[in-house]
């Protein structure tokens, strides 16, 4: 017998995402808010130069900065 998520044609990670969302939505308000906060993620990175790590930066902030720079270059 195949796993239900395979039979549905989705990946295991997608299955986990859907299942966790269903569980979070079924919780009472206070517990639901706590669970949603735990589910939030922020991806950070640091560049390494000459064997030393630079400061950690948020990927979201870095992407916004890069888009602003790109928009400034194309406007000129």
PDB file of N, CA, C and O in Angstrom:
ATOM      1  N   UNK A   1       0.841  -1.180   0.000  1.00  0.00           N
ATOM      2  CA  UNK A   1       0.000   0.000   0.000  1.00  0.00           C
ATOM      3  C   UNK A   1       0.889   1.248   0.000  1.00  0.00           C
ATOM      4  O   UNK A   1       1.834   1.347   0.783  1.00  0.00           O
ATOM      5  N   UNK A   2       0.583   2.175  -0.867  1.00  0.00           N
ATOM      6  CA  UNK A   2       1.361   3.414  -0.973  1.00  0.00           C
ATOM      7  C   UNK A   2       0.944   4.393   0.122  1.00  0.00           C
ATOM      8  O   UNK A   2      -0.165   4.330   0.653  1.00  0.00           O
ATOM      9  N   UNK A   3       1.847   5.279   0.435  1.00  0.00           N
ATOM     10  CA  UNK A   3       1.520   6.333   1.385  1.00  0.00           C
ATOM     11  C   UNK A   3       0.467   7.246   0.768  1.00  0.00           C
ATOM     12  O   UNK A   3       0.421   7.415  -0.450  1.00  0.00           O
ATOM     13  N   UNK A   4      -0.374   7.830   1.608  1.00  0.00           N
ATOM     14  CA  UNK A   4      -1.459   8.689   1.123  1.00  0.00           C
ATOM     15  C   UNK A   4      -0.912   9.898   0.363  1.00  0.00           C
ATOM     16  O   UNK A   4      -1.486  10.301  -0.648  1.00  0.00           O
ATOM     17  N   UNK A   5       0.182  10.474   0.837  1.00  0.00           N
ATOM     18  CA  UNK A   5       0.726  11.657   0.169  1.00  0.00           C
ATOM     19  C   UNK A   5       1.289  11.313  -1.197  1.00  0.00           C
ATOM     20  O   UNK A   5       1.246  12.138  -2.111  1.00  0.00           O
ATOM     21  N   UNK A   6       1.821  10.092  -1.351  1.00  0.00           N
ATOM     22  CA  UNK A   6       2.308   9.665  -2.662  1.00  0.00           C
ATOM     23  C   UNK A   6       1.141   9.438  -3.607  1.00  0.00           C
ATOM     24  O   UNK A   6       1.192   9.808  -4.780  1.00  0.00           O
ATOM     25  N   UNK A   7       0.087   8.824  -3.078  1.00  0.00           N
ATOM     26  CA  UNK A   7      -1.094   8.570  -3.896  1.00  0.00           C
ATOM     27  C   UNK A   7      -1.738   9.878  -4.346  1.00  0.00           C
ATOM     28  O   UNK A   7      -2.323   9.949  -5.427  1.00  0.00           O
ATOM     29  N   UNK A   8      -1.627  10.910  -3.512  1.00  0.00           N
ATOM     30  CA  UNK A   8      -2.194  12.219  -3.857  1.00  0.00           C
ATOM     31  C   UNK A   8      -1.299  12.981  -4.833  1.00  0.00           C
ATOM     32  O   UNK A   8      -1.708  14.004  -5.382  1.00  0.00           O
ATOM     33  N   UNK A   9      -0.087  12.490  -5.048  1.00  0.00           N
ATOM     34  CA  UNK A   9       0.813  13.115  -6.004  1.00  0.00           C
ATOM     35  C   UNK A   9       1.534  14.339  -5.471  1.00  0.00           C
ATOM     36  O   UNK A   9       1.901  15.224  -6.245  1.00  0.00           O
ATOM     37  N   UNK A  10       1.746  14.405  -4.158  1.00  0.00           N
ATOM     38  CA  UNK A  10       2.480  15.534  -3.580  1.00  0.00           C
ATOM     39  C   UNK A  10       3.734  15.021  -2.884  1.00  0.00           C
ATOM     40  O   UNK A  10       3.854  13.833  -2.584  1.00  0.00           O
ATOM     41  N   UNK A  11       4.656  15.928  -2.636  1.00  0.00           N
ATOM     42  CA  UNK A  11       5.888  15.541  -1.954  1.00  0.00           C
ATOM     43  C   UNK A  11       5.624  15.414  -0.455  1.00  0.00           C
ATOM     44  O   UNK A  11       4.617  15.899   0.059  1.00  0.00           O
ATOM     45  N   UNK A  12       6.539  14.761   0.221  1.00  0.00           N
ATOM     46  CA  UNK A  12       6.395  14.595   1.667  1.00  0.00           C
ATOM     47  C   UNK A  12       6.457  15.946   2.374  1.00  0.00           C
ATOM     48  O   UNK A  12       5.714  16.181   3.327  1.00  0.00           O
ATOM     49  N   UNK A  13       7.341  16.836   1.914  1.00  0.00           N
ATOM     50  CA  UNK A  13       7.433  18.166   2.527  1.00  0.00           C
ATOM     51  C   UNK A  13       6.138  18.941   2.364  1.00  0.00           C
ATOM     52  O   UNK A  13       5.699  19.622   3.291  1.00  0.00           O
ATOM     53  N   UNK A  14       5.523  18.843   1.193  1.00  0.00           N
ATOM     54  CA  UNK A  14       4.238  19.526   0.961  1.00  0.00           C
ATOM     55  C   UNK A  14       3.167  18.919   1.864  1.00  0.00           C
ATOM     56  O   UNK A  14       2.348  19.643   2.430  1.00  0.00           O
ATOM     57  N   UNK A  15       3.171  17.599   1.999  1.00  0.00           N
ATOM     58  CA  UNK A  15       2.227  16.919   2.886  1.00  0.00           C
ATOM     59  C   UNK A  15       2.374  17.425   4.319  1.00  0.00           C
ATOM     60  O   UNK A  15       1.376  17.713   4.980  1.00  0.00           O
ATOM     61  N   UNK A  16       3.612  17.534   4.802  1.00  0.00           N
ATOM     62  CA  UNK A  16       3.847  18.039   6.158  1.00  0.00           C
ATOM     63  C   UNK A  16       3.362  19.474   6.309  1.00  0.00           C
ATOM     64  O   UNK A  16       2.802  19.837   7.344  1.00  0.00           O
ATOM     65  N   UNK A  17       3.571  20.278   5.298  1.00  0.00           N
ATOM     66  CA  UNK A  17       3.131  21.671   5.329  1.00  0.00           C
ATOM     67  C   UNK A  17       1.613  21.759   5.444  1.00  0.00           C
ATOM     68  O   UNK A  17       1.091  22.525   6.254  1.00  0.00           O
ATOM     69  N   UNK A  18       0.920  20.989   4.646  1.00  0.00           N
ATOM     70  CA  UNK A  18      -0.548  20.992   4.674  1.00  0.00           C
ATOM     71  C   UNK A  18      -1.056  20.470   6.011  1.00  0.00           C
ATOM     72  O   UNK A  18      -1.964  21.055   6.602  1.00  0.00           O
ATOM     73  N   UNK A  19      -0.480  19.378   6.489  1.00  0.00           N
ATOM     74  CA  UNK A  19      -0.925  18.792   7.758  1.00  0.00           C
ATOM     75  C   UNK A  19      -0.689  19.743   8.923  1.00  0.00           C
ATOM     76  O   UNK A  19      -1.547  19.872   9.797  1.00  0.00           O
ATOM     77  N   UNK A  20       0.458  20.409   8.949  1.00  0.00           N
ATOM     78  CA  UNK A  20       0.737  21.328  10.055  1.00  0.00           C
ATOM     79  C   UNK A  20      -0.192  22.534  10.013  1.00  0.00           C
ATOM     80  O   UNK A  20      -0.612  23.032  11.058  1.00  0.00           O
ATOM     81  N   UNK A  21      -0.517  23.005   8.812  1.00  0.00           N
ATOM     82  CA  UNK A  21      -1.450  24.131   8.690  1.00  0.00           C
ATOM     83  C   UNK A  21      -2.837  23.742   9.204  1.00  0.00           C
ATOM     84  O   UNK A  21      -3.500  24.539   9.867  1.00  0.00           O
ATOM     85  N   UNK A  22      -3.271  22.529   8.902  1.00  0.00           N
ATOM     86  CA  UNK A  22      -4.576  22.055   9.369  1.00  0.00           C
ATOM     87  C   UNK A  22      -4.602  21.969  10.890  1.00  0.00           C
ATOM     88  O   UNK A  22      -5.578  22.375  11.522  1.00  0.00           O
ATOM     89  N   UNK A  23      -3.538  21.445  11.473  1.00  0.00           N
ATOM     90  CA  UNK A  23      -3.474  21.334  12.934  1.00  0.00           C
ATOM     91  C   UNK A  23      -3.477  22.718  13.572  1.00  0.00           C
ATOM     92  O   UNK A  23      -4.192  22.946  14.548  1.00  0.00           O
ATOM     93  N   UNK A  24      -2.682  23.650  13.030  1.00  0.00           N
ATOM     94  CA  UNK A  24      -2.646  25.014  13.587  1.00  0.00           C
ATOM     95  C   UNK A  24      -4.012  25.679  13.527  1.00  0.00           C
ATOM     96  O   UNK A  24      -4.414  26.355  14.473  1.00  0.00           O
ATOM     97  N   UNK A  25      -4.721  25.495  12.434  1.00  0.00           N
ATOM     98  CA  UNK A  25      -6.039  26.126  12.283  1.00  0.00           C
ATOM     99  C   UNK A  25      -7.078  25.527  13.218  1.00  0.00           C
ATOM    100  O   UNK A  25      -8.079  26.174  13.525  1.00  0.00           O
ATOM    101  N   UNK A  26      -6.855  24.306  13.673  1.00  0.00           N
ATOM    102  CA  UNK A  26      -7.831  23.657  14.546  1.00  0.00           C
ATOM    103  C   UNK A  26      -7.649  24.028  16.018  1.00  0.00           C
ATOM    104  O   UNK A  26      -8.495  23.694  16.847  1.00  0.00           O
ATOM    105  N   UNK A  27      -6.557  24.714  16.349  1.00  0.00           N
ATOM    106  CA  UNK A  27      -6.288  25.079  17.738  1.00  0.00           C
ATOM    107  C   UNK A  27      -7.134  26.270  18.175  1.00  0.00           C
ATOM    108  O   UNK A  27      -7.620  27.045  17.351  1.00  0.00           O
ATOM    109  N   UNK A  28      -7.299  26.396  19.492  1.00  0.00           N
ATOM    110  CA  UNK A  28      -7.971  27.573  20.036  1.00  0.00           C
ATOM    111  C   UNK A  28      -7.097  28.790  19.797  1.00  0.00           C
ATOM    112  O   UNK A  28      -5.898  28.661  19.551  1.00  0.00           O
ATOM    113  N   UNK A  29      -7.700  29.984  19.868  1.00  0.00           N
ATOM    114  CA  UNK A  29      -7.040  31.229  19.469  1.00  0.00           C
ATOM    115  C   UNK A  29      -5.660  31.427  20.102  1.00  0.00           C
ATOM    116  O   UNK A  29      -4.689  31.674  19.387  1.00  0.00           O
ATOM    117  N   UNK A  30      -5.559  31.324  21.415  1.00  0.00           N
ATOM    118  CA  UNK A  30      -4.288  31.585  22.102  1.00  0.00           C
ATOM    119  C   UNK A  30      -3.201  30.608  21.653  1.00  0.00           C
ATOM    120  O   UNK A  30      -2.088  31.019  21.323  1.00  0.00           O
ATOM    121  N   UNK A  31      -3.523  29.332  21.642  1.00  0.00           N
ATOM    122  CA  UNK A  31      -2.546  28.312  21.236  1.00  0.00           C
ATOM    123  C   UNK A  31      -2.222  28.431  19.749  1.00  0.00           C
ATOM    124  O   UNK A  31      -1.091  28.178  19.336  1.00  0.00           O
ATOM    125  N   UNK A  32      -3.217  28.816  18.943  1.00  0.00           N
ATOM    126  CA  UNK A  32      -3.007  28.966  17.506  1.00  0.00           C
ATOM    127  C   UNK A  32      -1.999  30.076  17.226  1.00  0.00           C
ATOM    128  O   UNK A  32      -1.116  29.913  16.383  1.00  0.00           O
ATOM    129  N   UNK A  33      -2.122  31.195  17.920  1.00  0.00           N
ATOM    130  CA  UNK A  33      -1.187  32.303  17.722  1.00  0.00           C
ATOM    131  C   UNK A  33       0.236  31.909  18.104  1.00  0.00           C
ATOM    132  O   UNK A  33       1.190  32.273  17.417  1.00  0.00           O
ATOM    133  N   UNK A  34       0.377  31.165  19.202  1.00  0.00           N
ATOM    134  CA  UNK A  34       1.704  30.699  19.617  1.00  0.00           C
ATOM    135  C   UNK A  34       2.298  29.763  18.565  1.00  0.00           C
ATOM    136  O   UNK A  34       3.481  29.854  18.239  1.00  0.00           O
ATOM    137  N   UNK A  35       1.465  28.863  18.037  1.00  0.00           N
ATOM    138  CA  UNK A  35       1.939  27.911  17.034  1.00  0.00           C
ATOM    139  C   UNK A  35       2.321  28.619  15.740  1.00  0.00           C
ATOM    140  O   UNK A  35       3.303  28.245  15.100  1.00  0.00           O
ATOM    141  N   UNK A  36       1.564  29.630  15.350  1.00  0.00           N
ATOM    142  CA  UNK A  36       1.881  30.362  14.125  1.00  0.00           C
ATOM    143  C   UNK A  36       3.204  31.110  14.260  1.00  0.00           C
ATOM    144  O   UNK A  36       3.975  31.184  13.303  1.00  0.00           O
ATOM    145  N   UNK A  37       3.471  31.662  15.438  1.00  0.00           N
ATOM    146  CA  UNK A  37       4.739  32.361  15.656  1.00  0.00           C
ATOM    147  C   UNK A  37       5.915  31.395  15.543  1.00  0.00           C
ATOM    148  O   UNK A  37       6.964  31.752  15.007  1.00  0.00           O
ATOM    149  N   UNK A  38       5.742  30.176  16.044  1.00  0.00           N
ATOM    150  CA  UNK A  38       6.810  29.175  15.943  1.00  0.00           C
ATOM    151  C   UNK A  38       7.048  28.786  14.494  1.00  0.00           C
ATOM    152  O   UNK A  38       8.163  28.418  14.123  1.00  0.00           O
ATOM    153  N   UNK A  39       6.008  28.865  13.674  1.00  0.00           N
ATOM    154  CA  UNK A  39       6.124  28.466  12.279  1.00  0.00           C
ATOM    155  C   UNK A  39       6.795  29.498  11.392  1.00  0.00           C
ATOM    156  O   UNK A  39       7.195  29.178  10.273  1.00  0.00           O
ATOM    157  N   UNK A  40       6.927  30.737  11.870  1.00  0.00           N
ATOM    158  CA  UNK A  40       7.567  31.777  11.075  1.00  0.00           C
ATOM    159  C   UNK A  40       9.072  31.544  11.042  1.00  0.00           C
ATOM    160  O   UNK A  40       9.674  31.105  12.023  1.00  0.00           O
ATOM    161  N   UNK A  41       9.655  31.842   9.908  1.00  0.00           N
ATOM    162  CA  UNK A  41      11.089  31.647   9.758  1.00  0.00           C
ATOM    163  C   UNK A  41      11.718  32.889   9.155  1.00  0.00           C
ATOM    164  O   UNK A  41      11.089  33.608   8.379  1.00  0.00           O
ATOM    165  N   UNK A  42      12.937  33.122   9.514  1.00  0.00           N
ATOM    166  CA  UNK A  42      13.697  34.215   8.912  1.00  0.00           C
ATOM    167  C   UNK A  42      15.043  33.658   8.494  1.00  0.00           C
ATOM    168  O   UNK A  42      15.824  33.191   9.324  1.00  0.00           O
ATOM    169  N   UNK A  43      15.299  33.713   7.224  1.00  0.00           N
ATOM    170  CA  UNK A  43      16.546  33.190   6.685  1.00  0.00           C
ATOM    171  C   UNK A  43      17.611  34.275   6.724  1.00  0.00           C
ATOM    172  O   UNK A  43      17.387  35.394   6.263  1.00  0.00           O
ATOM    173  N   UNK A  44      18.768  33.937   7.275  1.00  0.00           N
ATOM    174  CA  UNK A  44      19.867  34.888   7.392  1.00  0.00           C
ATOM    175  C   UNK A  44      21.108  34.276   6.743  1.00  0.00           C
ATOM    176  O   UNK A  44      21.238  33.057   6.633  1.00  0.00           O
ATOM    177  N   UNK A  45      22.013  35.153   6.317  1.00  0.00           N
ATOM    178  CA  UNK A  45      23.250  34.676   5.703  1.00  0.00           C
ATOM    179  C   UNK A  45      24.399  35.605   6.068  1.00  0.00           C
ATOM    180  O   UNK A  45      24.192  36.727   6.530  1.00  0.00           O
ATOM    181  N   UNK A  46      25.590  35.124   5.854  1.00  0.00           N
ATOM    182  CA  UNK A  46      26.796  35.934   6.060  1.00  0.00           C
ATOM    183  C   UNK A  46      27.796  35.564   4.972  1.00  0.00           C
ATOM    184  O   UNK A  46      27.947  34.394   4.620  1.00  0.00           O
ATOM    185  N   UNK A  47      28.470  36.572   4.449  1.00  0.00           N
ATOM    186  CA  UNK A  47      29.523  36.327   3.461  1.00  0.00           C
ATOM    187  C   UNK A  47      30.833  36.077   4.195  1.00  0.00           C
ATOM    188  O   UNK A  47      31.092  36.654   5.251  1.00  0.00           O
ATOM    189  N   UNK A  48      31.648  35.213   3.618  1.00  0.00           N
ATOM    190  CA  UNK A  48      32.965  34.919   4.187  1.00  0.00           C
ATOM    191  C   UNK A  48      34.016  35.462   3.230  1.00  0.00           C
ATOM    192  O   UNK A  48      33.990  35.170   2.034  1.00  0.00           O
ATOM    193  N   UNK A  49      34.945  36.257   3.766  1.00  0.00           N
ATOM    194  CA  UNK A  49      36.052  36.777   2.972  1.00  0.00           C
ATOM    195  C   UNK A  49      37.339  36.638   3.778  1.00  0.00           C
ATOM    196  O   UNK A  49      37.395  37.012   4.950  1.00  0.00           O
ATOM    197  N   UNK A  50      38.357  36.103   3.145  1.00  0.00           N
ATOM    198  CA  UNK A  50      39.660  35.905   3.794  1.00  0.00           C
ATOM    199  C   UNK A  50      39.537  35.111   5.095  1.00  0.00           C
ATOM    200  O   UNK A  50      40.243  35.390   6.064  1.00  0.00           O
ATOM    201  N   UNK A  51      38.648  34.133   5.114  1.00  0.00           N
ATOM    202  CA  UNK A  51      38.488  33.272   6.281  1.00  0.00           C
ATOM    203  C   UNK A  51      37.737  33.891   7.440  1.00  0.00           C
ATOM    204  O   UNK A  51      37.718  33.326   8.534  1.00  0.00           O
ATOM    205  N   UNK A  52      37.108  35.056   7.223  1.00  0.00           N
ATOM    206  CA  UNK A  52      36.365  35.714   8.298  1.00  0.00           C
ATOM    207  C   UNK A  52      34.925  35.952   7.864  1.00  0.00           C
ATOM    208  O   UNK A  52      34.639  36.290   6.716  1.00  0.00           O
ATOM    209  N   UNK A  53      34.044  35.765   8.816  1.00  0.00           N
ATOM    210  CA  UNK A  53      32.617  35.927   8.554  1.00  0.00           C
ATOM    211  C   UNK A  53      32.215  37.391   8.721  1.00  0.00           C
ATOM    212  O   UNK A  53      32.587  38.040   9.698  1.00  0.00           O
ATOM    213  N   UNK A  54      31.448  37.902   7.754  1.00  0.00           N
ATOM    214  CA  UNK A  54      30.913  39.259   7.894  1.00  0.00           C
ATOM    215  C   UNK A  54      29.650  39.199   8.754  1.00  0.00           C
ATOM    216  O   UNK A  54      29.274  38.131   9.237  1.00  0.00           O
ATOM    217  N   UNK A  55      28.999  40.342   8.944  1.00  0.00           N
ATOM    218  CA  UNK A  55      27.813  40.359   9.795  1.00  0.00           C
ATOM    219  C   UNK A  55      26.665  39.580   9.148  1.00  0.00           C
ATOM    220  O   UNK A  55      26.579  39.480   7.924  1.00  0.00           O
ATOM    221  N   UNK A  56      25.798  39.038   9.981  1.00  0.00           N
ATOM    222  CA  UNK A  56      24.637  38.296   9.510  1.00  0.00           C
ATOM    223  C   UNK A  56      23.612  39.279   8.960  1.00  0.00           C
ATOM    224  O   UNK A  56      23.358  40.325   9.557  1.00  0.00           O
ATOM    225  N   UNK A  57      23.023  38.932   7.812  1.00  0.00           N
ATOM    226  CA  UNK A  57      22.017  39.781   7.180  1.00  0.00           C
ATOM    227  C   UNK A  57      20.790  38.946   6.858  1.00  0.00           C
ATOM    228  O   UNK A  57      20.887  37.754   6.567  1.00  0.00           O
ATOM    229  N   UNK A  58      19.646  39.590   6.914  1.00  0.00           N
ATOM    230  CA  UNK A  58      18.394  38.951   6.536  1.00  0.00           C
ATOM    231  C   UNK A  58      18.344  38.840   5.016  1.00  0.00           C
ATOM    232  O   UNK A  58      18.675  39.797   4.316  1.00  0.00           O
ATOM    233  N   UNK A  59      17.938  37.698   4.506  1.00  0.00           N
ATOM    234  CA  UNK A  59      17.832  37.509   3.062  1.00  0.00           C
ATOM    235  C   UNK A  59      16.785  38.465   2.492  1.00  0.00           C
ATOM    236  O   UNK A  59      16.979  39.029   1.415  1.00  0.00           O
ATOM    237  N   UNK A  60      15.690  38.645   3.204  1.00  0.00           N
ATOM    238  CA  UNK A  60      14.629  39.542   2.741  1.00  0.00           C
ATOM    239  C   UNK A  60      15.151  40.975   2.601  1.00  0.00           C
ATOM    240  O   UNK A  60      14.902  41.630   1.589  1.00  0.00           O
ATOM    241  N   UNK A  61      15.873  41.458   3.614  1.00  0.00           N
ATOM    242  CA  UNK A  61      16.429  42.815   3.562  1.00  0.00           C
ATOM    243  C   UNK A  61      17.450  42.948   2.433  1.00  0.00           C
ATOM    244  O   UNK A  61      17.464  43.955   1.725  1.00  0.00           O
ATOM    245  N   UNK A  62      18.292  41.949   2.264  1.00  0.00           N
ATOM    246  CA  UNK A  62      19.308  41.983   1.217  1.00  0.00           C
ATOM    247  C   UNK A  62      18.657  41.991  -0.167  1.00  0.00           C
ATOM    248  O   UNK A  62      19.125  42.690  -1.066  1.00  0.00           O
ATOM    249  N   UNK A  63      17.590  41.223  -0.342  1.00  0.00           N
ATOM    250  CA  UNK A  63      16.884  41.202  -1.624  1.00  0.00           C
ATOM    251  C   UNK A  63      16.253  42.557  -1.926  1.00  0.00           C
ATOM    252  O   UNK A  63      16.325  43.037  -3.057  1.00  0.00           O
ATOM    253  N   UNK A  64      15.637  43.174  -0.923  1.00  0.00           N
ATOM    254  CA  UNK A  64      15.028  44.489  -1.122  1.00  0.00           C
ATOM    255  C   UNK A  64      16.091  45.519  -1.492  1.00  0.00           C
ATOM    256  O   UNK A  64      15.885  46.336  -2.389  1.00  0.00           O
ATOM    257  N   UNK A  65      17.212  45.478  -0.809  1.00  0.00           N
ATOM    258  CA  UNK A  65      18.309  46.410  -1.093  1.00  0.00           C
ATOM    259  C   UNK A  65      18.818  46.213  -2.524  1.00  0.00           C
ATOM    260  O   UNK A  65      19.056  47.186  -3.240  1.00  0.00           O
ATOM    261  N   UNK A  66      18.982  44.969  -2.933  1.00  0.00           N
ATOM    262  CA  UNK A  66      19.467  44.677  -4.281  1.00  0.00           C
ATOM    263  C   UNK A  66      18.466  45.140  -5.337  1.00  0.00           C
ATOM    264  O   UNK A  66      18.868  45.647  -6.384  1.00  0.00           O
ATOM    265  N   UNK A  67      17.182  44.976  -5.079  1.00  0.00           N
ATOM    266  CA  UNK A  67      16.164  45.427  -6.038  1.00  0.00           C
ATOM    267  C   UNK A  67      16.161  46.948  -6.152  1.00  0.00           C
ATOM    268  O   UNK A  67      15.981  47.488  -7.244  1.00  0.00           O
ATOM    269  N   UNK A  68      16.360  47.643  -5.033  1.00  0.00           N
ATOM    270  CA  UNK A  68      16.424  49.107  -5.067  1.00  0.00           C
ATOM    271  C   UNK A  68      17.636  49.576  -5.865  1.00  0.00           C
ATOM    272  O   UNK A  68      17.543  50.522  -6.647  1.00  0.00           O
ATOM    273  N   UNK A  69      18.761  48.918  -5.667  1.00  0.00           N
ATOM    274  CA  UNK A  69      19.961  49.272  -6.419  1.00  0.00           C
ATOM    275  C   UNK A  69      19.749  49.027  -7.908  1.00  0.00           C
ATOM    276  O   UNK A  69      20.139  49.843  -8.743  1.00  0.00           O
ATOM    277  N   UNK A  70      19.131  47.900  -8.230  1.00  0.00           N
ATOM    278  CA  UNK A  70      18.871  47.556  -9.630  1.00  0.00           C
ATOM    279  C   UNK A  70      17.923  48.572 -10.262  1.00  0.00           C
ATOM    280  O   UNK A  70      18.125  48.979 -11.406  1.00  0.00           O
ATOM    281  N   UNK A  71      16.894  48.983  -9.527  1.00  0.00           N
ATOM    282  CA  UNK A  71      15.940  49.968 -10.036  1.00  0.00           C
ATOM    283  C   UNK A  71      16.631  51.311 -10.255  1.00  0.00           C
ATOM    284  O   UNK A  71      16.327  52.011 -11.221  1.00  0.00           O
ATOM    285  N   UNK A  72      17.549  51.676  -9.378  1.00  0.00           N
ATOM    286  CA  UNK A  72      18.292  52.920  -9.522  1.00  0.00           C
ATOM    287  C   UNK A  72      19.195  52.909 -10.739  1.00  0.00           C
ATOM    288  O   UNK A  72      19.369  53.937 -11.394  1.00  0.00           O
ATOM    289  N   UNK A  73      19.772  51.757 -11.049  1.00  0.00           N
ATOM    290  CA  UNK A  73      20.666  51.651 -12.201  1.00  0.00           C
ATOM    291  C   UNK A  73      19.892  51.701 -13.508  1.00  0.00           C
ATOM    292  O   UNK A  73      20.362  52.291 -14.481  1.00  0.00           O
ATOM    293  N   UNK A  74      18.716  51.095 -13.546  1.00  0.00           N
ATOM    294  CA  UNK A  74      17.930  51.081 -14.776  1.00  0.00           C
ATOM    295  C   UNK A  74      17.262  52.428 -15.027  1.00  0.00           C
ATOM    296  O   UNK A  74      16.949  52.753 -16.172  1.00  0.00           O
ATOM    297  N   UNK A  75      17.037  53.223 -13.969  1.00  0.00           N
ATOM    298  CA  UNK A  75      16.403  54.530 -14.123  1.00  0.00           C
ATOM    299  C   UNK A  75      17.369  55.547 -14.718  1.00  0.00           C
ATOM    300  O   UNK A  75      16.937  56.547 -15.290  1.00  0.00           O
ATOM    301  N   UNK A  76      18.646  55.307 -14.592  1.00  0.00           N
ATOM    302  CA  UNK A  76      19.638  56.281 -15.085  1.00  0.00           C
ATOM    303  C   UNK A  76      19.858  56.165 -16.557  1.00  0.00           C
ATOM    304  O   UNK A  76      20.659  56.910 -17.122  1.00  0.00           O
TER     305      UNK A  76
END
